[in-house]
Amino acid sequence: MDVEDGNHEDTAEPAAAAAAAAASADAPSKPGPPPGMTKSAWKKQKRQQEWEAGRDARKAQRKEKNKARKERKRQAHAEQEQSGGPAESSHPHRHQREAQEKLRNQKAVQLPITFVFDCSFDELMMEKEMKSLGQQITRSYSDNKNAQYRAHLAVSSFGGKLKDRFDGLLNAHYKSWKGFRVFEEDFVEVAEKAKAWMGDLKEGGRLAGVLAENAAKRKKEAAEGAEGVETVSSDNKEGEVVYLSSEGTEVLHELKPYSTYIIGGLVDKNRYKGICHKRATERGIKTAKLPIGEFLQMNSRSVLATNHVNEIMLQWLACGDWGEAFMKVIPKRKGGQLKSTGEEEDEDNENENAAAEQAETENAGEGSTADAAVDAAVEPDASKAEEPAASTEGVAAANDEQ
């Protein structure tokens, strides 16, 4: 009996193993990443596909929420009217916002100048970089809309992933943006089109602020030159096309009316250094860099985002001072400070010497007190070192990680 039981146990174990193997074979295998793709990339792709698959459902849900919200507002509005109260009370802040928007639009001045975002780098950017570029362009439009002096904005080579993002996730809102145009053509063709809209008497804009002041100076110089007093340099010509690049052959000292300034729309963490300069040169377009090195003392090289370049130029149009524009825009974390002018340095030296002489006179023989007085005199310079600053010399174009 014991022998038979033992034999039975010996045969039962292989049978159970065989049954388990058969069940495992029948069970569907879990899908895995395709050859050449990492597991993390595959999972990310699946999440993206699931997100895209649910787009219509989310859109329908948003519509229902908006419909319900409008219905609640309508009912509140009707109840307010029935109670004899002012109809506006159901929207206490709406009219205030509308008034502020109207006032801002009245004060804002459209200038005959164009900023073009060259977005021909689709194939060079990863998904997150493309998302970042979209956010930077959106921010650039917002900054321009709220600026005292506005430029015409345009996007060249608009297509591919960037267009898909603006049409899909961003619901094509860009189509209703004022002063903002998109084109499939490249930056050279768009710059040519810009001449037409800048020259339009109704929509092109007018000279104001710094542009008007500089135009008046050039007019005066031209008049003086005609009298033999002074000649005007050919560099003062207007209506040029410039591609901003850190490798630019010239330094951009001023923005000129009826001109187009091209910003490279590339977010690449400096993988493709010099590519914007190369493309501009191949198309025969002049390149230039912002005068960062002339105004800021930098500790390291850094790159500016597309919206930072756009905002710096808007700030210059408002104040006419590159140093002030850089300090207002460039992120504080970049680390740097404005360079002192020769007059400021001379004044600082005079103050230091005067303080030292006074301390020596009043405290003869007390060297430590005199040293303290000198330290106090130079304290303002030490505090200047704490000022926020920016990127390094020559960085000019949007993520001109180029």
C-alpha positions, 0 to 999 in steps of 0.5 A: 500500500505504501509503495502504491501511494508513493508511485501515485505521488510520483506520477501526480507531480509531472501531470500537474506540471504538464497541466500548468504548462498547457494552461500557460501556453493557452493564456494570451501572452502580454504584449511587449515593446517592439524591437529597438524600443525601450520599455519606458519609451513603449509605455510612454507611447501607449499613454500618448495613444490612450490620451489621443483616443480619449480626445473626443470624449474629453471634448464632449465633456468640456462642451457639456460643462460649458453648456451647464455653466452658461445655463447657470449664468443665464438663470442667474441673469434672469433672476437678477432682472426679475428681482429688479437688480442691475443685470451686470451684477451677475458678472461683477468683474467682466465689465471691468476687464473689458474696460481695461482691455479696451484701454490697453488697446487704445494705448498700445501702438502698432509699429511697422516692424515684424518678428518671424519665428522660423519653425523649420526644425520639426525633425530635430526636436523631441516631443517635449521640445516641440511642446516647449516651442509651442508654449514659447510661441504662445507666450510670445504672442501674449507678451506682444499683445500686452506690450506698449509697442507691438510688432507684427508676429509671424510663423514660417514653415508652419506645419508638421507636429507644431501645426498638429499641436496648435490645431489639436491640443490648443484648439486652433485658437491661434487663428483668431490671434490679432497681429499673428500670422502663420505660413507654410513658406520658409522665412525668406518668403515670409520676410518678403510678404512682411513688406506688404503688411508693414507698408499697409497704411491702415494695418501696417502701423506707425513710427512711435517711441524709439523708432520715431526718435531714431528716424528723426535723428537720421533725418536730421543727420541727412539734412546736415550731410546735405549741407556738408556738415556730416554724412550719413553712414550706409548702415542707417538704411531701413527695411532690412531682413536680419536672422538673429543668431549667436554666430551672427557676423554683426551686432544688432545695435538697434531695431529699424522700422519696416524691418523683419527680424527672424528668430530660430524656433528650435529647442534642442539643448544646444545639440545643433549649434550653429544651424540657424546661422548656417541656414540663414547664410545659405539663403543669403540672409544677414545674421546678427546677434544681440549686444548682450556682451556689450551690456552684461558681465557674464560668468558663463555662456547661456542660451535664450528661449524664443519668447525671451528674444521676442520680449527683449526686443519688445522691451527695447522698443519701449525703452531704447536701452538694451541693458535695461531690456536684458535685465528685465527679461533674462532669468535671474538664475542665469547669473550676471550684471550690467557692465559699468560705464567709464563715467560710473567707474570714475565717479566710484573711484572719486568717492572711494578716494574722498572717503579714504582721505577723510578717514585718514584725516579724522583717524590718523594712526587708526588704520583699522578705522580708515580701512572700515571707511574704505570698505563702506565707500565701496559697499555699493559696488559689492551690492551691484554684484548681487544684481540679477543677470543673464546669458552670455555674449552673443546669444541672440536667437530663440534657443539659438542653441545653434 
